[in-house]
């Protein structure tokens, strides 16, 4: 009986060790590298976005009611920064963890002019809409004009984001062609465009409420989600 019990206990311990070995093998070195590479990609992208948009962030830290003209002047910096971040996301989704700094810097330089142009167009549309909303606020015509203006501003923003997502995918295209693709495909797949706009609105609200959390942790995951939605929206129709 004692021998049988000892044999059974030894077999049980061996089974536990085997199970433990199986569990250890399930978490492979590749899994660890993927996890840490993903975390590094997200955090470093957040840092690079903050550096690329530093003038805008400094203005945003002041009283925007008084410094909104400076905010409007620096807002186009978001264009090339987002295009570079979207390039990093594309490289990450294709090849896994990548050289974030080098990829971001090269994409920022490559897409600087078109990114600034898209950012300036979107900023101009939002500023004009905001000024018009302020004019119609409290007036009878505002009940009709304000919703239209807000919708136009939202459309300009989501079109700009779609265009910035398309810039790395269409490196040889003219700015007019990129914007046309963003408008047509964004309107055709409006549900994806609206979802991307909601994700961006969530990011803005997080940054406004908790700037450190928003810029340090939430920016890359939420922008990655918005980029994924934009990428699906920009797929050619079959």
ROSE-4610 file (N, C-alpha, C; in Angstrom, 1 decimal, always signed):
// ROSE-4610
residu = [X/X/X/X/X/X/X/X/X/X/X/X/X/X/X/X/X/X/X/X/X/X/X/X/X/X/X/X/X/X/X/X/X/X/X/X/X/X/X/X/X/X/X/X/X/X/X/X/X/X/X/X/X/X/X/X/X/X/X/X/X/X/X/X/X/X/X/X/X/X/X/X/X/X/X/X/X/X/X/X/X/X/X/X/X/X/X/X/X/X/X/X/X/X/X/X/X/X/X/X/X/X/X/X/X/X/X/X/X/X/X/X/X/X/X/X/X/X/X/X/X/X/X/X/X/X/X/X/X/X/X/X/X/X/X/X/X/X/X/X/X/X/X/X/X/X/X/X/X/X/X/X/X/X/X/X/X/X/X/X/X/X/X/X/X/X/X/X/X/X/X/X/X/X/X/X/X/X/X/X/X/X/X/X/X/X/X/X/X/X/X/X/X/X/X/X/X/X/X/X/X/X/X/X/X/X/X/X/X/X/X/X/X/X/X/X/X/X/X/X/X/X/X/X/X/X/X/X/X/X/X/X/X/X/X/X/X/X/X/X/X/X/X/X/X/X/X/X/X/X/X/X/X/X/X/X/X/X/X/X/X/X/X/X/X/X/X/X/X/X/X/X/X/X/X/X/X/X/X/X/X/X/X/X/X/X/X/X/X/X/X/X/X/X/X/X/X/X/X/X/X/X/X/X/X/X/X/X/X/X/X/X/X/X/X/X/X/X/X/X/X/X/X/X/X/X/X/X/X/X/X/X/X/X/X/X/X/X/X/X/X/X/X/X/X/X/X/X/X/X/X/X/X/X/X/X/X/X/X/X/X/X/X/X/X/X/X/X/X/X/X/X/X/X/X/X/X/X/X/X/X/X/X/X/X/X/X/X/X/X/X/X/X/X/X/X/X/X/X/X/X/X/X/X/X/X/X/X/X/X/X/X/X/X/X/X/X/X/X/X/X/X/X/X/X/X/X/X/X/X/X/X/X/X/X/X/X/X/X/X/X/X/X/X/X/X/X/X/X/X/X/X/X/X/X/X/X/X/X/X/X/X/X/X/X/X/X/X/X/X/X/X/X/X/X/X/X/X/X/X/X/X/X/X/X/X/X/X/X/X/X/X/X/X/X/X/X/X/X/X/X/X/X/X/X/X/X/X/X/X/X/X/X/X/X/X/X/X/X/X/X/X/X/X/X/X/X/X/X/X/X/X/X/X/X/X/X/X/X/X/X/X/X/X/X/X/X/X/X/X/X/X/X/X/X/X/X/X/X/X/X/X/X/X/X/X/X/X/X/X/X/X/X/X/X/X/X/X/X/X/X/X/X/X/X/X/X/X/X/X/X/X/X/X/X/X/X/X/X/X/X/X/X/X/X/X/X/X/X/X/X/X/X/X/X/X/X/X/X/X/X/X/X/X/X/X/X/X/X/X/X/X/X/X/X/X/X/X/X/X/X/X/X/X/X/X/X/X/X/X/X/X/X/X/X/X/X/X/X/X/X/X/X/X/X/X/X/X/X/X/X/X/X/X/X/X/X/X/X/X/X/X/X/X/X/X/X/X/X/X/X/X/X/X/X/X/X/X/X/X/X/X/X/X/X/X/X/X/X/X/X/X/X/X]
num = [1/1/1/2/2/2/3/3/3/4/4/4/5/5/5/6/6/6/7/7/7/8/8/8/9/9/9/10/10/10/11/11/11/12/12/12/13/13/13/14/14/14/15/15/15/16/16/16/17/17/17/18/18/18/19/19/19/20/20/20/21/21/21/22/22/22/23/23/23/24/24/24/25/25/25/26/26/26/27/27/27/28/28/28/29/29/29/30/30/30/31/31/31/32/32/32/33/33/33/34/34/34/35/35/35/36/36/36/37/37/37/38/38/38/39/39/39/40/40/40/41/41/41/42/42/42/43/43/43/44/44/44/45/45/45/46/46/46/47/47/47/48/48/48/49/49/49/50/50/50/51/51/51/52/52/52/53/53/53/54/54/54/55/55/55/56/56/56/57/57/57/58/58/58/59/59/59/60/60/60/61/61/61/62/62/62/63/63/63/64/64/64/65/65/65/66/66/66/67/67/67/68/68/68/69/69/69/70/70/70/71/71/71/72/72/72/73/73/73/74/74/74/75/75/75/76/76/76/77/77/77/78/78/78/79/79/79/80/80/80/81/81/81/82/82/82/83/83/83/84/84/84/85/85/85/86/86/86/87/87/87/88/88/88/89/89/89/90/90/90/91/91/91/92/92/92/93/93/93/94/94/94/95/95/95/96/96/96/97/97/97/98/98/98/99/99/99/100/100/100/101/101/101/102/102/102/103/103/103/104/104/104/105/105/105/106/106/106/107/107/107/108/108/108/109/109/109/110/110/110/111/111/111/112/112/112/113/113/113/114/114/114/115/115/115/116/116/116/117/117/117/118/118/118/119/119/119/120/120/120/121/121/121/122/122/122/123/123/123/124/124/124/125/125/125/126/126/126/127/127/127/128/128/128/129/129/129/130/130/130/131/131/131/132/132/132/133/133/133/134/134/134/135/135/135/136/136/136/137/137/137/138/138/138/139/139/139/140/140/140/141/141/141/142/142/142/143/143/143/144/144/144/145/145/145/146/146/146/147/147/147/148/148/148/149/149/149/150/150/150/151/151/151/152/152/152/153/153/153/154/154/154/155/155/155/156/156/156/157/157/157/158/158/158/159/159/159/160/160/160/161/161/161/162/162/162/163/163/163/164/164/164/165/165/165/166/166/166/167/167/167/168/168/168/169/169/169/170/170/170/171/171/171/172/172/172/173/173/173/174/174/174/175/175/175/176/176/176/177/177/177/178/178/178/179/179/179/180/180/180/181/181/181/182/182/182/183/183/183/184/184/184/185/185/185/186/186/186/187/187/187/188/188/188/189/189/189/190/190/190/191/191/191/192/192/192/193/193/193/194/194/194/195/195/195/196/196/196/197/197/197/198/198/198/199/199/199/200/200/200/201/201/201/202/202/202/203/203/203/204/204/204/205/205/205/206/206/206/207/207/207/208/208/208/209/209/209/210/210/210/211/211/211/212/212/212/213/213/213/214/214/214/215/215/215/216/216/216/217/217/217/218/218/218/219/219/219/220/220/220/221/221/221/222/222/222/223/223/223/224/224/224/225/225/225/226/226/226/227/227/227/228/228/228/229/229/229/230/230/230/231/231/231/232/232/232/233/233/233/234/234/234/235/235/235/236/236/236/237/237/237/238/238/238]
x = [+0.8/+0.0/+0.9/+1.9/+2.8/+3.5/+4.0/+4.7/+3.7/+2.5/+1.5/+1.2/+1.1/+0.8/+2.0/+3.2/+4.4/+4.5/+4.2/+4.2/+3.2/+2.0/+0.9/+1.2/+1.8/+2.2/+3.3/+4.3/+5.3/+4.8/+3.8/+3.2/+2.5/+1.8/+1.0/+2.0/+3.1/+4.1/+4.6/+4.9/+5.4/+4.4/+3.1/+2.1/+2.0/+2.1/+2.1/+3.3/+4.5/+5.6/+5.4/+4.8/+4.6/+3.6/+2.6/+1.6/+2.2/+3.1/+3.7/+4.7/+5.4/+6.2/+5.5/+4.3/+3.4/+3.0/+2.6/+2.2/+3.4/+4.6/+5.7/+6.0/+5.8/+6.1/+5.0/+3.8/+2.8/+3.2/+3.9/+4.4/+5.8/+6.0/+7.3/+8.0/+9.2/+10.1/+9.5/+8.9/+8.3/+7.1/+6.3/+5.2/+5.7/+6.7/+7.2/+7.7/+8.4/+9.0/+7.8/+6.7/+5.6/+4.9/+4.8/+4.1/+4.9/+6.2/+7.1/+7.3/+7.3/+7.4/+6.2/+5.0/+3.8/+3.7/+4.1/+4.1/+5.1/+6.2/+7.3/+6.8/+6.2/+5.7/+4.7/+3.7/+2.7/+3.3/+4.1/+4.7/+5.6/+6.4/+7.3/+6.6/+5.5/+4.7/+4.1/+3.6/+3.1/+4.1/+5.3/+6.4/+6.7/+6.8/+7.1/+5.9/+4.7/+3.6/+3.6/+4.0/+4.1/+5.2/+6.3/+7.4/+7.1/+6.4/+6.1/+5.0/+4.2/+3.1/+3.4/+4.6/+5.0/+4.5/+4.6/+4.1/+2.6/+1.9/+0.4/+0.1/+0.8/+0.6/+0.8/+1.9/+2.2/+1.1/+0.6/-0.5/-1.8/-2.0/-3.2/-3.2/-2.0/-1.9/-2.3/-2.5/-2.8/-4.4/-4.8/-6.2/-6.6/-7.2/-7.5/-8.5/-9.3/-10.2/-9.4/-8.2/-7.4/-6.3/-5.9/-4.8/-5.2/-6.5/-7.0/-6.4/-6.0/-5.3/-4.0/-3.2/-2.0/-2.3/-3.4/-3.8/-4.1/-4.8/-5.1/-3.8/-2.8/-1.6/-0.7/-0.8/+0.0/-0.7/-2.0/-2.8/-2.4/-2.0/-1.6/-0.4/+0.3/+1.4/+0.9/-0.4/-1.0/-1.0/-1.0/-1.1/+0.1/+1.3/+2.5/+2.7/+2.4/+2.5/+1.6/+0.4/-0.6/-0.2/+0.3/+0.7/+1.9/+2.8/+3.9/+3.5/+2.6/+2.1/+1.3/+0.6/-0.2/+0.8/+2.0/+3.0/+3.6/+3.8/+4.3/+3.3/+2.0/+1.0/+0.9/+1.1/+1.1/+2.3/+3.4/+4.6/+4.4/+3.8/+3.6/+2.6/+1.6/+0.5/+1.1/+2.0/+2.6/+3.7/+4.7/+5.9/+6.1/+5.1/+5.2/+6.1/+6.6/+7.4/+8.5/+8.6/+9.5/+10.3/+11.3/+12.1/+11.2/+10.6/+9.6/+10.2/+11.3/+11.8/+12.2/+12.9/+13.4/+12.2/+11.2/+10.0/+9.3/+9.0/+8.3/+9.0/+10.3/+11.1/+11.1/+11.3/+11.3/+10.0/+8.9/+7.6/+7.2/+7.6/+7.3/+8.0/+9.2/+9.9/+9.3/+8.9/+8.4/+7.0/+6.2/+4.8/+4.6/+5.7/+5.6/+4.7/+5.0/+4.2/+2.8/+2.5/+1.1/+0.4/+1.1/+0.5/+0.1/+1.0/+0.7/-0.4/-0.5/-1.5/-2.9/-3.0/-4.2/-4.6/-3.6/-3.9/-4.4/-3.8/-4.2/-5.6/-5.9/-7.3/-8.3/-8.0/-9.0/-9.1/-8.0/-8.0/-8.8/-8.6/-9.3/-10.8/-11.2/-12.6/-13.2/-12.5/-13.0/-13.1/-12.1/-12.1/-13.2/-13.4/-14.5/-15.9/-16.0/-17.3/-17.4/-16.4/-16.5/-16.8/-16.3/-16.6/-18.1/-18.5/-19.9/-20.9/-20.5/-21.3/-21.4/-20.3/-20.3/-21.2/-21.2/-22.1/-23.6/-23.9/-25.3/-25.8/-24.9/-25.3/-26.3/-27.5/-28.5/-29.4/-29.2/-30.0/-31.1/-32.1/-33.2/-32.7/-31.9/-31.3/-30.4/-29.9/-28.9/-29.5/-30.8/-31.4/-31.2/-31.1/-30.9/-29.4/-28.7/-27.4/-26.3/-26.5/-25.5/-25.3/-26.4/-26.2/-25.5/-25.9/-25.2/-23.7/-23.4/-22.0/-21.2/-21.8/-21.1/-20.9/-21.9/-21.8/-20.7/-20.6/-19.5/-18.2/-18.0/-16.8/-16.3/-17.3/-17.0/-16.6/-17.3/-17.0/-15.6/-15.2/-13.8/-12.8/-13.1/-12.1/-11.9/-13.0/-12.9/-12.3/-12.6/-12.0/-10.5/-10.1/-8.6/-7.9/-8.6/-8.0/-7.9/-9.0/-9.0/-7.9/-7.7/-6.7/-5.3/-5.1/-3.8/-3.5/-4.6/-4.4/-4.1/-4.6/-4.3/-3.0/-2.4/-1.1/+0.0/+0.2/+1.3/+0.9/-0.4/-0.8/-0.8/-0.7/-0.7/+0.5/+1.7/+2.8/+3.0/+2.6/+2.8/+1.6/+0.6/-0.7/-0.6/-1.3/-1.4/-2.3/-2.2/-3.0/-4.5/-4.8/-6.2/-6.8/-6.0/-6.4/-6.6/-5.7/-5.9/-7.1/-7.4/-8.6/-9.8/-9.8/-11.0/-11.3/-10.3/-10.5/-11.0/-10.5/-11.0/-12.5/-12.9/-14.3/-15.2/-14.8/-15.8/-15.9/-14.8/-14.8/-15.3/-15.0/-15.4/-16.9/-17.5/-19.0/-19.6/-19.0/-19.6/-19.7/-18.6/-18.6/-18.7/-19.8/-20.0/-20.0/-20.4/-20.5/-19.1/-18.1/-16.7/-16.1/-16.5/-16.0/-16.5/-17.8/-18.4/-17.8/-17.5/-16.8/-15.5/-14.7/-13.4/-13.5/-14.5/-14.7/-15.0/-15.8/-16.1/-14.9/-14.0/-12.8/-11.9/-11.8/-11.0/-11.6/-13.0/-13.6/-13.3/-13.3/-12.9/-11.5/-10.6/-9.2/-9.1/-9.8/-9.8/-10.3/-11.4/-12.0/-11.0/-10.3/-9.3/-8.2/-7.7/-6.6/-7.0/-8.2/-8.7/-8.9/-9.3/-9.6/-8.3/-7.5/-6.2/-5.1/-4.5/-3.5/-2.4/-1.9/-0.8/-1.2/-2.4/-2.9/-3.2/-3.8/-4.2/-3.0/-2.0/-0.9/+0.1/+0.2/+1.2/+0.8/-0.5/-0.9/-2.0/-3.0/-4.2/-4.1/-3.2/-3.1/-2.9/-1.8/-1.5/-2.6/-3.1/-4.2/-5.4/-5.9/-7.1/-6.8/-5.6/-5.3/-5.1/-4.6/-4.5/-5.9/-6.8/-8.2/-8.8/-8.6/-9.1/-8.4/-7.1/-6.4/-7.0/-7.3/-7.8/-9.2/-10.0/-11.3/-11.1/-10.2/-10.0/-9.4/-8.6/-8.0/-9.1/-10.0/-11.1/-12.0/-12.2/-13.1/-12.4/-11.1/-10.4/-10.2/-10.6/-10.4/-11.3/-10.7/-11.4/-12.7/-13.7/-14.9/-14.7/-15.2/-15.1/-16.3]
y = [-1.2/+0.0/+1.3/+1.2/+2.4/+2.6/+1.5/+1.7/+2.2/+1.7/+2.2/+3.7/+4.1/+5.5/+6.4/+5.9/+6.7/+6.8/+5.7/+5.8/+6.8/+6.7/+7.6/+9.1/+9.3/+10.7/+11.2/+10.3/+10.7/+11.0/+10.2/+10.4/+11.7/+12.0/+13.3/+14.5/+14.4/+15.5/+15.6/+14.5/+14.6/+15.2/+14.9/+15.5/+17.0/+17.4/+18.9/+19.6/+18.9/+19.5/+19.6/+18.5/+18.5/+19.6/+19.7/+20.8/+22.2/+22.3/+23.6/+23.9/+22.8/+23.0/+23.4/+22.9/+23.3/+24.7/+25.1/+26.5/+27.4/+27.0/+27.9/+28.0/+26.9/+26.9/+27.7/+27.9/+28.6/+30.1/+30.6/+32.0/+32.0/+32.1/+31.9/+33.3/+33.2/+34.4/+35.4/+34.8/+35.6/+36.4/+35.8/+36.5/+37.6/+37.4/+38.5/+39.6/+39.3/+40.3/+41.1/+40.4/+41.1/+42.0/+41.6/+42.4/+43.7/+43.5/+44.6/+45.5/+44.9/+45.7/+46.6/+46.0/+46.7/+47.9/+47.6/+48.7/+49.8/+49.4/+50.4/+51.2/+50.6/+51.3/+52.3/+52.0/+52.9/+54.1/+53.8/+54.8/+55.8/+55.2/+56.0/+56.9/+56.3/+57.1/+58.3/+58.1/+59.2/+60.3/+59.9/+60.9/+61.6/+61.0/+61.6/+62.6/+62.2/+63.0/+64.3/+64.2/+65.3/+66.2/+65.7/+66.5/+67.2/+66.5/+67.1/+68.2/+68.1/+69.1/+70.0/+70.1/+70.8/+72.3/+73.0/+74.4/+74.5/+73.5/+73.5/+73.1/+72.2/+71.8/+73.0/+73.7/+74.9/+75.9/+76.1/+77.1/+76.6/+75.3/+74.7/+74.7/+74.8/+74.9/+76.3/+77.3/+78.6/+78.8/+80.0/+80.4/+80.5/+79.4/+79.4/+80.5/+81.0/+82.1/+83.3/+83.5/+84.6/+84.3/+83.0/+82.7/+81.8/+81.8/+80.9/+81.2/+82.5/+82.7/+81.9/+81.9/+81.1/+79.6/+79.1/+77.7/+77.4/+78.3/+78.1/+78.1/+78.9/+78.9/+77.7/+77.1/+75.9/+74.6/+74.6/+73.4/+72.6/+73.3/+72.5/+71.5/+71.7/+70.8/+69.4/+69.3/+68.0/+67.1/+67.8/+67.1/+66.2/+66.7/+65.8/+64.8/+65.2/+64.4/+63.1/+63.4/+62.2/+61.4/+62.0/+61.2/+60.3/+60.8/+60.0/+58.9/+59.2/+58.2/+57.1/+57.5/+56.5/+55.6/+56.2/+55.4/+54.3/+54.8/+53.8/+52.7/+53.1/+52.0/+51.1/+51.6/+50.7/+49.7/+50.3/+49.4/+48.3/+48.8/+47.8/+46.7/+47.1/+46.1/+45.1/+45.6/+44.7/+43.8/+44.5/+43.8/+43.6/+44.0/+43.9/+45.1/+44.9/+46.0/+46.5/+47.8/+48.4/+49.5/+50.0/+51.2/+52.4/+52.7/+53.7/+55.1/+55.5/+56.8/+57.0/+56.1/+56.3/+56.3/+55.4/+55.4/+56.7/+57.2/+58.4/+59.6/+59.7/+60.9/+60.9/+59.7/+59.7/+60.1/+59.5/+59.8/+61.3/+61.8/+63.2/+64.1/+63.9/+64.7/+64.5/+63.2/+62.9/+63.5/+63.6/+64.0/+65.4/+66.1/+67.4/+68.4/+68.6/+69.6/+69.2/+68.0/+67.6/+67.6/+67.1/+67.1/+68.5/+69.5/+70.9/+71.4/+71.1/+71.6/+71.1/+69.8/+69.2/+69.8/+69.9/+70.5/+71.9/+72.7/+74.1/+74.2/+73.3/+73.4/+73.0/+72.0/+71.6/+72.7/+73.3/+74.3/+75.5/+75.9/+77.0/+76.8/+75.6/+75.2/+75.3/+74.7/+74.7/+76.1/+77.0/+78.3/+79.1/+79.0/+79.7/+79.3/+78.0/+77.4/+77.9/+78.0/+78.4/+79.9/+80.7/+82.1/+82.3/+81.6/+81.7/+81.2/+80.1/+79.6/+80.7/+81.4/+82.5/+83.6/+83.9/+84.9/+84.6/+83.4/+83.0/+82.5/+82.4/+82.0/+83.0/+82.5/+83.4/+84.1/+83.9/+84.5/+83.4/+83.9/+83.0/+82.1/+82.6/+81.8/+80.8/+80.9/+80.0/+78.6/+78.4/+77.1/+76.3/+76.9/+76.2/+76.2/+77.4/+77.5/+76.8/+76.8/+76.2/+74.7/+73.9/+72.5/+72.2/+73.0/+72.9/+73.2/+74.2/+74.6/+73.6/+73.0/+72.0/+70.7/+70.4/+69.2/+69.4/+70.6/+70.9/+70.9/+71.4/+71.3/+69.9/+69.1/+67.7/+67.0/+67.3/+66.7/+67.1/+68.3/+68.8/+68.0/+67.8/+67.1/+65.7/+65.0/+63.6/+63.4/+64.3/+64.3/+64.5/+65.4/+65.6/+64.4/+63.7/+62.5/+61.4/+61.2/+60.3/+60.6/+61.8/+62.2/+61.9/+62.2/+61.9/+60.4/+59.6/+58.2/+57.7/+58.4/+58.0/+58.5/+59.5/+60.0/+59.0/+58.2/+57.1/+56.0/+55.8/+54.8/+55.3/+56.6/+57.2/+58.2/+57.7/+58.6/+59.4/+58.9/+59.7/+60.5/+60.4/+61.1/+62.6/+63.4/+64.8/+65.0/+66.2/+66.5/+66.5/+67.0/+67.0/+65.6/+64.7/+63.3/+62.6/+63.0/+62.4/+63.0/+64.2/+64.8/+64.3/+64.1/+63.6/+62.2/+61.4/+60.0/+60.0/+60.9/+61.0/+61.4/+62.4/+62.9/+61.8/+61.2/+60.2/+59.0/+58.4/+57.1/+57.3/+58.5/+58.8/+58.9/+59.6/+59.7/+58.4/+57.6/+56.3/+55.3/+55.4/+54.6/+55.5/+56.2/+57.2/+56.6/+55.4/+54.8/+54.6/+54.2/+54.1/+55.5/+56.5/+57.8/+58.4/+58.1/+58.6/+57.9/+56.6/+55.9/+56.5/+56.8/+57.3/+58.7/+59.5/+60.8/+60.6/+59.6/+59.4/+59.0/+58.2/+57.8/+59.0/+59.9/+61.1/+62.0/+62.1/+62.9/+62.3/+61.0/+60.4/+60.8/+60.7/+61.1/+62.6/+63.5/+64.9/+65.1/+64.4/+64.5/+63.9/+62.8/+62.3/+63.3/+63.8/+64.8/+66.0/+66.5/+67.7/+67.4/+66.2/+65.9/+65.5/+64.7/+64.2/+64.2/+65.4/+65.6/+64.5/+64.2/+63.3/+61.9/+61.5/+60.2/+60.1/+61.2/+61.2/+61.2/+62.1/+62.2/+61.1/+60.6/+59.6/+58.2/+57.9/+56.5/+56.3/+57.2/+56.9/+57.3/+58.2/+58.7/+57.6/+56.8/+55.8/+54.8/+54.2/+53.2/+53.7/+54.9/+55.5/+55.9/+56.5/+56.9/+55.6/+54.5/+53.3/+52.8/+52.9/+52.5/+53.4/+54.7/+55.6/+55.4/+55.1/+54.8/+53.5/+52.5/+51.3/+51.5/+52.3/+52.6/+53.4/+54.4/+55.1/+54.2/+53.3/+52.4/+51.6/+51.1/+50.3/+51.2/+52.4/+53.3/+53.7/+53.7/+54.1/+53.0/+51.8/+50.6/+50.9/+50.6/+50.8/+49.8/+50.3/+49.5/+48.4/+47.2/+46.1/+46.0]
z = [+0.0/+0.0/+0.0/+0.9/+1.0/-0.4/-1.0/-2.3/-3.3/-3.3/-4.3/-4.1/-2.8/-2.5/-3.0/-2.7/-3.1/-4.6/-5.3/-6.7/-7.3/-6.7/-7.1/-6.8/-5.6/-5.3/-6.3/-6.5/-7.5/-8.9/-9.3/-10.6/-10.6/-9.4/-9.4/-9.4/-8.7/-8.7/-10.1/-10.8/-12.1/-13.1/-12.8/-13.7/-13.5/-12.2/-11.9/-12.6/-12.4/-13.1/-14.6/-15.1/-16.6/-17.0/-16.2/-16.4/-16.3/-15.2/-15.0/-16.2/-16.7/-17.8/-19.0/-19.2/-20.3/-20.2/-19.0/-18.8/-19.1/-18.7/-18.9/-20.4/-21.1/-22.5/-23.3/-22.7/-23.4/-23.5/-22.5/-22.5/-23.1/-24.4/-25.0/-25.0/-25.4/-25.6/-26.6/-27.6/-28.7/-28.1/-27.2/-26.6/-25.7/-24.9/-24.1/-25.0/-26.1/-27.0/-27.6/-28.0/-28.6/-27.6/-26.4/-25.4/-25.1/-24.8/-24.5/-25.7/-26.9/-28.1/-28.3/-28.0/-28.2/-27.2/-25.9/-24.9/-25.3/-25.7/-26.1/-27.3/-28.3/-29.4/-29.0/-28.2/-27.7/-27.0/-26.0/-25.1/-25.9/-26.8/-27.6/-28.6/-29.2/-30.1/-29.3/-28.1/-27.3/-27.1/-26.8/-26.5/-27.8/-28.9/-30.2/-30.6/-30.4/-30.7/-29.8/-28.5/-27.7/-28.1/-28.5/-29.0/-30.3/-31.2/-32.5/-32.3/-31.3/-31.1/-29.9/-29.5/-28.2/-28.3/-29.4/-29.3/-29.1/-29.7/-29.5/-28.1/-27.5/-26.1/-25.1/-25.4/-24.5/-24.6/-25.8/-25.9/-25.3/-25.4/-24.8/-23.3/-22.7/-21.2/-20.7/-21.6/-21.2/-21.3/-21.1/-21.2/-22.7/-23.2/-24.7/-25.1/-24.1/-24.5/-24.9/-24.4/-24.8/-25.8/-25.9/-26.8/-27.9/-28.2/-29.3/-30.7/-31.0/-32.2/-32.3/-31.2/-31.2/-31.3/-30.7/-30.9/-32.3/-33.0/-34.4/-35.3/-34.9/-35.7/-35.5/-34.3/-34.0/-34.3/-34.4/-34.6/-35.8/-37.0/-38.1/-37.9/-36.8/-36.4/-36.2/-35.8/-35.6/-36.9/-38.1/-39.4/-39.6/-39.7/-39.9/-38.7/-37.5/-36.4/-36.5/-36.8/-37.0/-38.2/-39.3/-40.4/-40.0/-39.2/-38.8/-37.9/-36.9/-36.0/-36.8/-37.8/-38.6/-39.4/-39.8/-40.4/-39.5/-38.2/-37.2/-37.0/-36.9/-36.7/-37.9/-39.1/-40.3/-40.3/-39.9/-39.8/-38.7/-37.6/-36.5/-36.9/-37.5/-37.9/-38.9/-39.7/-40.8/-40.3/-39.6/-39.2/-37.7/-36.9/-35.4/-34.9/-33.7/-33.1/-34.1/-34.2/-35.2/-34.5/-35.3/-34.8/-34.8/-33.7/-33.6/-34.0/-33.3/-33.5/-35.0/-35.5/-36.9/-37.9/-37.7/-38.6/-38.4/-37.2/-37.0/-37.6/-37.4/-37.9/-39.4/-40.0/-41.5/-42.1/-41.5/-42.0/-41.7/-40.6/-40.3/-41.4/-41.7/-42.7/-44.1/-44.4/-45.8/-46.0/-44.9/-45.1/-44.5/-44.2/-43.5/-44.3/-45.6/-46.3/-46.5/-46.9/-47.0/-45.7/-44.6/-43.3/-42.8/-43.0/-42.6/-43.4/-44.7/-45.6/-45.1/-44.8/-44.3/-43.0/-42.1/-40.8/-40.9/-41.8/-41.9/-42.5/-43.5/-44.0/-42.9/-42.2/-41.1/-40.0/-39.7/-38.7/-39.1/-40.4/-40.9/-40.9/-41.3/-41.3/-39.9/-39.0/-37.6/-37.0/-37.3/-36.8/-37.4/-38.7/-39.3/-38.7/-38.6/-38.0/-36.5/-35.8/-34.4/-34.3/-35.2/-35.2/-35.6/-36.5/-37.0/-35.9/-35.1/-34.0/-33.0/-32.7/-31.7/-32.1/-33.5/-34.0/-33.8/-34.2/-34.2/-32.8/-31.8/-30.5/-29.9/-29.4/-28.8/-29.8/-31.1/-32.1/-32.6/-33.2/-33.6/-34.7/-35.6/-36.7/-36.2/-35.0/-34.5/-34.3/-34.1/-34.0/-35.3/-36.4/-37.7/-38.0/-37.9/-38.4/-37.5/-36.2/-35.3/-35.6/-35.6/-35.9/-37.3/-38.3/-39.6/-39.5/-38.8/-38.6/-37.9/-36.8/-36.0/-36.9/-37.7/-38.5/-39.6/-40.1/-41.1/-40.5/-39.2/-38.5/-38.3/-37.8/-37.6/-38.8/-39.9/-41.2/-41.7/-41.4/-41.8/-41.0/-39.7/-38.8/-39.3/-39.5/-39.8/-41.2/-42.1/-43.5/-43.4/-42.5/-42.3/-41.7/-40.8/-40.2/-41.2/-42.0/-43.1/-44.1/-44.4/-45.4/-44.8/-43.5/-42.9/-42.8/-42.6/-42.7/-44.1/-45.1/-46.5/-47.0/-46.4/-46.9/-46.9/-45.9/-46.0/-47.0/-47.2/-48.2/-49.6/-49.8/-51.2/-51.3/-51.2/-51.1/-52.4/-53.5/-54.7/-55.2/-54.4/-54.8/-54.5/-55.3/-55.0/-53.8/-53.2/-52.1/-52.5/-53.7/-54.1/-54.2/-54.7/-54.8/-53.4/-52.5/-51.1/-50.5/-50.6/-50.0/-50.7/-52.0/-52.7/-52.2/-52.1/-51.6/-50.2/-49.3/-48.0/-47.9/-48.8/-48.8/-49.3/-50.4/-51.1/-50.2/-49.9/-49.1/-47.7/-47.1/-45.8/-45.8/-46.8/-46.9/-47.2/-48.0/-48.4/-47.2/-46.4/-45.2/-43.9/-43.9/-42.9/-41.5/-41.3/-40.0/-39.4/-40.3/-39.8/-39.5/-40.4/-40.1/-38.8/-38.6/-37.3/-36.1/-36.3/-35.2/-34.9/-35.9/-35.7/-35.1/-35.4/-34.8/-33.3/-33.0/-31.6/-30.8/-31.4/-30.7/-30.5/-31.5/-31.3/-30.3/-30.2/-29.2/-27.8/-27.7/-26.4/-26.0/-27.0/-26.7/-26.2/-26.9/-26.5/-25.1/-24.8/-23.5/-22.4/-22.7/-21.7/-21.5/-22.6/-22.5/-21.8/-22.0/-21.3/-19.8/-19.4/-18.0/-17.3/-17.9/-17.4/-18.4/-18.5/-19.6/-19.6/-18.4/-18.3/-18.7/-18.3/-18.7/-20.2/-20.6/-22.1/-23.0/-22.7/-23.6/-23.4/-22.1/-21.8/-22.1/-22.0/-22.1/-23.1/-23.1/-23.9/-25.3/-25.7/-27.0/-28.1/-27.9/-28.9/-29.1/-28.0/-28.3/-28.9/-28.5/-29.1/-30.6/-30.8/-32.2/-33.1/-32.5/-33.3/-33.6/-32.7/-33.0/-34.1/-34.0/-35.0/-36.4/-36.4/-37.6/-38.2/-37.4/-38.0/-38.6/-38.0/-38.6/-39.9/-39.9/-41.1/-42.2/-41.9/-42.9/-43.5/-42.7/-43.3/-44.2/-43.7/-44.5/-45.8/-45.9/-47.1/-48.1/-47.7/-48.7/-49.9/-51.1/-52.3/-52.4/-53.0/-53.1/-54.1/-53.9/-54.8/-55.7]
